[in-house]
């Protein structure tokens, strides 16, 4: 995605809307147990720098600290998951399905496959990591 692009997105009911100025990272599918609980399966996350994300409608936005390293943003009205925000990094994970189409994003890999649900197989050709890729996938630090 070009640096001068602006992407928009939001929750199911519209009580949360956001825009992202500049580039989005391609999608990393996270198969950790927290993403399973949040998404019902894996979590497809893109990422952008925190300073490039602007919440344009915040009526339903709520945050839940899921660990000592990050919190998750969601809509308190419709329940849509929206963000994974690490406290110590300058970037926020954005649940890719909340972006307005077209996104021009591509999947680039899978993380935490050691925790994935047992009812599906990963059958694509993208790299898989038992835990975090620790930066082997561009901007993947979890």
C-alpha positions as CSV (number, residue, x, y, z in Angstrom):
1,X,0.0,0.0,0.0
2,X,1.3,3.5,-0.8
3,X,2.3,5.8,1.9
4,X,-0.2,8.5,0.9
5,X,-3.2,6.1,1.1
6,X,-5.9,6.4,3.6
7,X,-7.8,3.3,4.7
8,X,-11.1,3.2,6.7
9,X,-12.9,0.7,8.7
10,X,-15.2,0.0,11.6
11,X,-17.4,-2.3,13.5
12,X,-20.6,-4.1,12.5
13,X,-23.0,-1.5,13.8
14,X,-21.1,1.7,13.0
15,X,-20.6,2.9,16.6
16,X,-16.8,2.7,16.0
17,X,-15.1,4.0,12.9
18,X,-11.5,4.6,12.2
19,X,-9.1,5.7,9.5
20,X,-5.5,4.9,8.9
21,X,-3.2,7.2,7.0
22,X,-0.2,5.6,5.3
23,X,0.8,2.0,4.9
24,X,-0.8,-1.1,6.4
25,X,1.2,-4.3,7.0
26,X,0.1,-7.3,5.1
27,X,-2.0,-9.8,7.1
28,X,-0.7,-12.2,9.7
29,X,-3.1,-14.9,10.8
30,X,-2.7,-15.4,14.5
31,X,-3.8,-18.8,15.9
32,X,-3.2,-18.1,19.6
33,X,-5.8,-19.2,22.2
34,X,-6.8,-15.5,22.8
35,X,-7.6,-15.0,19.1
36,X,-9.6,-18.2,19.1
37,X,-11.8,-16.9,22.0
38,X,-12.1,-13.5,20.3
39,X,-12.7,-14.6,16.7
40,X,-14.0,-18.1,17.1
41,X,-10.9,-19.3,15.2
42,X,-7.8,-17.4,14.1
43,X,-7.3,-13.7,14.0
44,X,-6.3,-12.0,10.7
45,X,-4.3,-8.9,11.7
46,X,-2.8,-6.1,9.8
47,X,-0.9,-3.4,11.6
48,X,-0.2,0.3,11.4
49,X,1.7,2.8,13.5
50,X,-0.4,4.2,16.4
51,X,0.2,7.8,15.2
52,X,-1.4,6.9,11.9
53,X,-4.7,5.6,13.3
54,X,-7.5,8.0,14.0
55,X,-10.7,7.0,15.7
56,X,-13.5,9.0,13.8
57,X,-16.5,7.5,15.7
58,X,-15.9,6.3,19.2
59,X,-19.4,5.9,20.7
60,X,-19.0,2.1,21.2
61,X,-15.2,1.8,21.6
62,X,-14.1,-0.1,24.7
63,X,-10.8,-1.6,25.7
64,X,-10.0,-4.8,27.5
65,X,-6.5,-5.6,28.9
66,X,-6.0,-9.2,27.8
67,X,-2.5,-9.5,29.2
68,X,0.3,-7.4,30.7
69,X,1.6,-6.6,27.2
70,X,-1.5,-5.6,25.3
71,X,-5.1,-4.6,25.2
72,X,-7.9,-5.3,22.7
73,X,-10.3,-2.7,21.4
74,X,-13.9,-3.7,20.6
75,X,-17.3,-2.3,20.1
76,X,-19.3,-2.4,23.3
77,X,-22.6,-2.2,21.3
78,X,-22.2,-4.9,18.6
79,X,-19.3,-6.9,20.0
80,X,-17.0,-6.6,17.0
81,X,-13.3,-7.0,17.7
82,X,-11.2,-4.2,16.2
83,X,-7.7,-3.8,17.6
84,X,-4.8,-5.5,19.3
85,X,-2.7,-2.8,20.9
86,X,0.6,-3.6,22.6
87,X,1.6,-1.2,25.3
88,X,5.3,-1.0,24.5
89,X,5.2,-0.9,20.7
90,X,4.4,2.1,18.5
91,X,2.0,0.0,16.3
92,X,-1.5,-1.3,16.7
93,X,-2.8,-4.5,15.2
94,X,-6.1,-4.1,13.3
95,X,-8.4,-7.0,12.6
96,X,-8.3,-7.1,8.9
97,X,-11.9,-7.9,8.3
98,X,-12.9,-4.6,9.9
99,X,-11.3,-2.6,7.1
100,X,-13.6,-1.3,4.3
101,X,-12.9,-3.0,1.0
102,X,-10.9,-3.1,-1.1
103,X,-7.9,-3.4,1.2
104,X,-5.2,-4.4,-1.3
105,X,-3.7,-6.6,1.5
106,X,-2.3,-10.1,1.2
107,X,-1.8,-12.8,3.8
108,X,1.9,-13.3,4.5
109,X,2.0,-16.0,7.2
110,X,0.7,-17.7,10.3
111,X,1.8,-17.3,13.9
112,X,1.1,-19.3,17.1
113,X,0.2,-22.4,15.1
114,X,1.2,-24.5,18.1
115,X,-2.0,-23.3,19.7
116,X,-4.4,-23.6,16.7
117,X,-7.8,-25.2,17.0
118,X,-7.9,-28.9,16.1
119,X,-10.9,-28.6,13.7
120,X,-9.1,-27.2,10.7
121,X,-5.8,-27.5,8.8
122,X,-3.7,-24.8,7.4
123,X,-3.3,-25.7,3.8
124,X,-1.8,-22.6,2.1
125,X,1.9,-22.1,1.3
126,X,2.6,-19.2,3.7
127,X,5.2,-19.6,6.5
128,X,4.1,-21.0,9.8
129,X,5.6,-20.3,13.2
130,X,4.9,-22.3,16.4
131,X,4.8,-19.0,18.3
132,X,5.6,-15.4,17.2
133,X,7.8,-15.0,14.1
134,X,9.8,-12.6,16.2
135,X,10.2,-10.2,13.2
136,X,10.8,-12.8,10.5
137,X,7.4,-11.8,9.1
138,X,7.6,-8.0,8.6
139,X,6.6,-6.1,11.7
140,X,5.4,-9.2,13.6
141,X,6.4,-8.9,17.2
142,X,3.9,-10.3,19.7
